[in-house]
């Protein structure tokens, strides 16, 4: 902002200087010519007085003085209009053309009209004008430079509280109690900013604690009854008195409870991610994590006879270890789950990039909806999925400022994770 302000001042000052310098030159020149013209009129008056007293010179016309600054011509019948002009004349002394100001006029002596040319050299005047313009220009540049320097130094001091507030807010994290310490300032706007920033940080931290407490309580209050229900259903399944029909119903209930439990865990995980409860970030190699996840999914891969191709390049990623495992697990589980029997899965890593691809039919909905919650394809095979896997992937990417993109080409679904490599 300071640079923009200074840039605006510089542009404005440059335009003013470009207009002021020639304008100042012409005004100074006009004033000097006005003084010269007045001096020529005074010389004309003096000439009339001298010729009236010594009219013998009029018998030797045309007459030139020694420095060629005055010329008197023979008498004429009618007077011509008086005028001032600037001309260049050759100076025999220095062999150069010099500027002169001339007054073409006439005088009347004893009822006779004599044309007269009075001439004054402008060499000294031109030097004076140039000196004044150069001095004024340097003075204006000096004043402008001084004002810009003072503005920059003063602005840095004035805006120091603002930048200090900005730095404090940038270093503020939800998982730590805010301890914002601001420097004293006598500017009311910055005082208000400091007060509002402190209040906002305290409210945000309080909201974070409430949501964290709610998440923990919800996890306990919901998961405990579900675990009890699941244990009771397992006991009932072992009861030999159950009829086949009752066994089917109990199994259905157990599947429902299992799905609700998974859904509860997924929603709680999303809440924790959104509340930034996973703040630990470190530099990790993703390849061992990918291999560990593929090992966990080995049975499902073998049952569906899926061919897995792996192409690993050196790469490191800054992430939370738990969330990185969840992110890659969801992507790989999604690839295995939606790949048909005897399909193919490809995993590749590059610096700043992880790509996971799997065979499958095209989506039955637009790609924009792919990472929404509870979004399922009509081509999906029945499973225990809850439609939150890719939503969790998207939320993790937003948390760590990764980019997750999707492409479908040559019968393969491609999920590309891009990040700033370590």
C-alpha positions in Angstrom: 0.0 0.0 0.0 2.9 2.3 0.9 4.5 1.6 -2.5 1.3 2.3 -4.3 0.9 5.6 -2.5 4.5 6.7 -3.3 4.0 5.5 -6.9 0.9 7.7 -7.2 2.8 10.7 -5.7 5.7 10.1 -8.1 3.4 9.9 -11.2 1.6 13.1 -10.1 4.9 14.9 -9.4 6.4 13.8 -12.7 3.3 15.1 -14.6 3.4 18.4 -12.7 7.2 18.8 -13.4 6.8 18.0 -17.1 4.1 20.7 -17.3 5.7 23.2 -14.9 9.3 23.3 -16.3 8.4 24.5 -19.8 5.6 26.7 -18.5 8.0 28.2 -16.0 10.6 28.7 -18.7 8.1 30.5 -21.0 6.7 32.7 -18.2 10.2 33.7 -17.2 11.1 34.4 -20.8 8.0 36.5 -21.2 8.8 38.6 -18.1 12.4 39.1 -19.2 11.3 40.2 -22.7 8.8 42.6 -21.1 11.6 44.2 -19.1 13.7 44.4 -22.3 10.8 46.0 -24.2 10.4 48.6 -21.4 14.1 49.3 -21.6 13.9 49.9 -25.3 11.0 52.3 -24.8 13.1 54.2 -22.3 16.0 54.3 -24.8 13.5 55.7 -27.4 12.5 58.5 -25.0 16.1 59.3 -24.2 16.9 59.3 -28.0 14.2 61.9 -28.7 15.6 64.2 -26.0 19.1 63.9 -27.4 18.2 64.4 -31.0 16.0 67.4 -30.1 19.0 69.0 -28.5 21.6 67.8 -31.1 19.8 67.5 -34.5 23.0 67.8 -36.5 23.1 63.9 -36.5 20.0 63.9 -38.7 22.0 65.3 -41.5 24.2 62.1 -41.7 21.5 59.5 -42.0 21.4 56.5 -42.0 23.3 56.6 -38.7 24.6 53.6 -36.6 26.1 53.8 -33.2 29.3 51.9 -32.4 27.8 48.7 -31.0 25.1 48.6 -33.7 22.4 49.0 -31.0 20.7 51.9 -32.7 19.9 52.7 -36.3 18.3 55.9 -37.5 17.0 56.1 -41.1 16.2 59.1 -43.3 12.8 60.8 -42.8 9.7 59.3 -44.4 6.3 60.7 -45.2 4.2 58.5 -42.9 4.8 56.7 -39.7 4.6 52.9 -39.5 3.2 50.8 -36.7 5.5 50.2 -33.7 6.5 46.6 -33.1 8.9 44.4 -31.0 10.6 41.4 -32.6 13.4 38.9 -31.6 16.0 38.2 -34.3 19.4 36.5 -34.7 22.3 38.7 -35.7 25.9 37.8 -36.5 28.4 39.0 -34.0 31.6 39.9 -35.7 33.5 39.8 -32.4 32.9 36.1 -31.5 31.8 34.9 -35.0 28.5 33.5 -33.7 24.8 34.2 -34.2 23.3 35.9 -31.1 19.7 36.7 -30.2 18.6 40.4 -30.1 15.4 42.1 -29.2 14.5 44.9 -31.6 12.0 47.8 -31.3 11.0 49.0 -34.8 9.5 52.4 -34.1 9.8 56.1 -35.3 10.5 59.5 -33.8 9.3 62.9 -34.7 11.8 65.8 -34.8 10.8 69.2 -36.1 7.7 67.8 -37.8 9.7 65.1 -39.6 9.3 61.3 -39.0 12.4 59.2 -38.8 12.3 55.4 -38.7 14.4 54.0 -35.8 15.5 50.5 -34.8 16.6 50.1 -31.2 18.4 46.8 -30.4 19.4 45.0 -27.1 21.3 41.7 -26.9 19.5 38.9 -25.2 22.6 36.8 -24.4 22.6 37.9 -20.8 18.8 37.4 -20.6 19.0 33.9 -22.0 21.7 32.9 -19.6 19.6 34.4 -16.8 16.5 32.5 -17.9 18.4 29.2 -18.1 20.0 29.8 -14.7 16.6 30.6 -13.1 14.9 27.6 -14.7 17.7 25.2 -13.8 17.8 26.4 -10.2 14.0 26.2 -9.9 14.0 22.7 -11.4 16.7 21.5 -9.1 14.9 23.1 -6.2 11.6 21.4 -7.2 13.3 18.0 -7.5 15.0 18.5 -4.1 11.7 19.4 -2.5 10.0 16.5 -4.1 12.7 14.0 -3.1 12.6 15.4 0.4 8.9 15.1 0.6 9.0 11.5 -0.6 11.7 10.5 1.8 9.9 12.2 4.7 6.6 10.5 3.6 8.3 7.1 3.4 10.0 7.4 6.8 6.9 8.9 8.5 4.6 6.4 6.9 6.7 3.5 8.1 6.4 4.9 11.7 2.7 5.7 11.4 1.8 2.3 9.9 4.0 0.3 12.3 1.1 -0.6 14.6 -0.9 -1.9 11.6 1.9 -4.2 10.5 2.4 -5.4 14.0 -1.3 -6.3 14.3 -1.1 -8.1 10.9 2.0 -10.1 12.1 0.3 -11.1 15.3 -2.8 -12.3 13.5 -0.7 -14.3 11.0 1.0 -16.1 13.8 -2.3 -16.7 15.7 -3.3 -20.4 15.9 -6.6 -21.9 17.1 -5.1 -24.5 19.4 -3.3 -21.9 21.5 -4.8 -19.3 23.8 -4.4 -15.9 22.1 -1.7 -13.6 23.7 -1.8 -10.6 21.4 0.4 -7.8 22.6 0.2 -4.6 20.6 2.4 -1.5 20.7 1.0 1.7 22.0 -0.3 4.2 19.4 -2.1 7.5 19.5 -4.0 6.9 16.2 -7.6 6.1 17.0 -8.1 3.9 13.9 -5.2 1.6 14.9 -6.5 1.6 18.5 -9.8 0.3 17.3 -8.1 -2.2 15.0 -6.1 -3.6 18.0 -9.1 -3.8 20.2 -11.2 -5.5 17.5 -8.4 -8.0 16.7 -7.9 -8.9 20.3 -11.7 -9.4 20.8 -12.0 -11.4 17.6 -9.1 -13.7 18.5 -10.6 -14.4 22.0 -14.0 -15.1 20.5 -12.5 -17.4 17.9 -10.5 -19.3 20.5 -13.6 -19.6 22.7 -15.6 -21.0 19.7 -12.8 -23.4 18.9 -12.9 -24.7 22.5 -16.6 -25.1 22.4 -16.6 -27.0 19.1 -13.7 -29.2 20.3 -15.6 -30.0 23.5 -18.7 -30.7 21.5 -16.8 -33.0 19.1 -15.3 -35.0 22.0 -18.6 -35.3 23.8 -20.4 -36.3 20.7 -17.8 -38.9 19.9 -18.2 -40.4 23.4 -22.0 -40.1 23.7 -22.7 -41.5 20.2 -20.0 -44.1 19.9 -20.6 -45.7 23.3 -24.2 -46.6 22.7 -23.3 -47.8 19.2 -20.6 -50.0 20.6 -23.1 -51.4 23.2 -25.6 -52.1 20.5 -23.0 -53.9 18.4 -21.9 -56.0 21.4 -25.6 -57.0 22.1 -26.2 -57.9 18.5 -23.1 -60.1 18.4 -24.3 -61.9 21.6 -27.7 -62.4 19.9 -26.0 -63.8 16.8 -24.5 -66.5 19.0 -27.8 -67.5 20.4 -28.7 -70.9 19.1 -32.4 -70.4 19.6 -32.6 -67.8 16.9 -34.6 -68.8 13.9 -33.0 -68.3 10.4 -35.4 -65.3 9.8 -34.4 -63.7 13.1 -30.7 -64.2 12.3 -31.2 -62.3 9.1 -32.8 -59.4 10.9 -30.1 -59.3 13.5 -27.4 -59.4 10.8 -29.2 -56.5 9.1 -29.3 -54.5 12.3 -25.6 -55.2 12.9 -24.8 -53.9 9.4 -26.8 -50.8 10.0 -25.1 -50.2 13.4 -21.7 -50.7 11.7 -22.5 -48.2 9.0 -23.8 -45.6 11.6 -20.6 -46.1 13.6 -18.5 -45.5 10.5 -20.6 -42.5 9.5 -20.3 -41.1 13.0 -16.5 -41.4 12.9 -16.3 -39.8 9.5 -18.4 -36.8 10.5 -16.4 -36.4 13.7 -13.2 -36.6 11.7 -14.5 -33.9 9.3 -15.4 -31.7 12.3 -11.9 -32.1 13.8 -10.3 -31.2 10.5 -12.5 -28.2 10.0 -11.6 -27.1 13.6 -7.9 -27.5 12.8 -7.3 -29.9 15.6 -4.5 -31.6 13.7 -2.0 -28.8 13.9 1.2 -30.9 14.0 2.9 -30.6 10.6 6.2 -32.2 9.6 8.1 -33.2 6.4 7.1 -36.7 5.5 7.9 -39.2 2.7 4.5 -40.4 1.3 5.9 -43.6 -0.4 6.1 -45.7 2.8 2.6 -44.6 3.7 1.2 -45.6 0.3 2.9 -49.0 0.5 1.5 -49.6 4.1 -2.0 -48.8 2.9 -1.7 -51.0 -0.2 -0.6 -53.8 2.2 -3.8 -53.3 4.3 -5.9 -53.4 1.1 -4.1 -56.5 -0.2 -6.9 -58.9 0.5 -9.5 -56.8 -1.4 -7.1 -56.3 -4.3 -6.5 -60.1 -4.6 -10.2 -60.9 -4.3 -11.0 -58.6 -7.2 -7.8 -59.7 -9.1 -6.8 -56.1 -9.6 -3.4 -55.3 -11.2 -1.5 -52.6 -9.3 1.3 -50.7 -11.0 3.6 -48.6 -8.9 5.9 -45.9 -10.1 7.7 -44.0 -7.3 9.9 -41.0 -7.6 11.6 -39.1 -4.8 9.2 -36.7 -3.1 8.5 -35.2 0.4 5.3 -33.6 1.6 4.5 -31.3 4.6 1.5 -32.8 6.4 0.1 -34.1 9.6 1.0 -37.8 9.8 -2.5 -38.9 10.8 -4.2 -36.8 8.1 -1.8 -37.9 5.5 -2.6 -41.5 6.2 -6.3 -40.8 6.1 -6.0 -38.8 2.9 -4.1 -41.5 1.0 -6.2 -44.3 2.5 -9.4 -42.7 1.2 -8.0 -42.2 -2.2 -6.6 -45.8 -2.5 -9.7 -47.3 -0.9 -11.8 -45.4 -3.4 -9.7 -46.7 -6.2 -10.0 -50.3 -5.0 -13.7 -50.0 -4.2 -14.7 -48.5 -7.6 -12.4 -50.6 -9.8 -14.1 -53.5 -11.5 -12.8 -57.1 -11.2 -9.6 -57.7 -13.0 -9.2 -53.9 -13.3 -6.1 -51.8 -13.0 -4.8 -49.3 -10.4 -1.8 -47.0 -10.9 0.1 -45.2 -8.2 2.8 -42.6 -9.1 4.7 -40.1 -7.1 6.8 -37.1 -8.3 8.2 -34.1 -6.5 5.1 -32.1 -5.6 2.6 -34.5 -7.1 0.9 -37.8 -6.3 -1.4 -39.5 -8.8 -3.8 -42.4 -8.2 -5.7 -43.9 -11.2 -8.1 -46.8 -11.5 -10.3 -48.3 -14.2 -14.0 -47.7 -14.1 -17.1 -46.4 -15.8 -17.7 -42.7 -16.3 -19.4 -40.7 -13.5 -23.2 -40.5 -13.5 -23.0 -36.9 -12.2 -20.9 -33.8 -12.9 -17.3 -33.6 -11.8 -18.1 -30.5 -9.7 -20.1 -32.7 -7.3 -17.4 -35.4 -6.9 -16.0 -34.0 -3.6 -19.4 -33.2 -2.0 -20.6 -35.0 1.0 -22.8 -38.1 0.5 -22.2 -38.1 -3.2 -22.4 -41.6 -4.7 -22.3 -42.8 -8.3 -25.1 -45.0 -9.6 -22.3 -47.3 -11.0 -20.9 -47.8 -7.5 -21.0 -51.4 -6.2 -22.8 -52.0 -2.9 -20.4 -51.4 0.0 -20.1 -50.0 3.4 -19.1 -46.6 2.1 -20.9 -43.6 3.4 -20.1 -41.1 0.7 -17.7 -39.0 2.8 -14.4 -40.4 1.7 -13.7 -37.8 -1.0 -15.3 -35.0 1.1 -12.7 -35.8 3.8 -9.9 -35.8 1.1 -11.1 -32.4 -0.1 -11.2 -31.0 3.4 -7.7 -32.2 4.3 -6.4 -30.6 1.0 -8.0 -27.3 2.0 -6.5 -27.5 5.4 -2.9 -27.9 4.1 -3.5 -25.9 0.9 -3.0 -28.9 -1.4 -4.7 -29.1 -4.8 -6.8 -32.2 -5.6 -8.1 -32.5 -9.2 -9.9 -35.2 -11.1 -9.7 -36.3 -14.8 -11.2 -39.2 -16.7 -9.3 -40.3 -19.8 -8.8 -43.6 -21.6 -11.1 -45.4 -19.2 -9.2 -44.4 -16.1 -10.3 -42.2 -13.2 -7.3 -40.0 -12.3 -7.0 -38.2 -8.9 -4.0 -35.9 -8.9 -2.7 -34.4 -5.6 -0.5 -31.4 -6.0 1.4 -29.8 -3.2 4.6 -27.8 -2.5 7.3 -30.3 -2.3 9.6 -30.2 0.7 
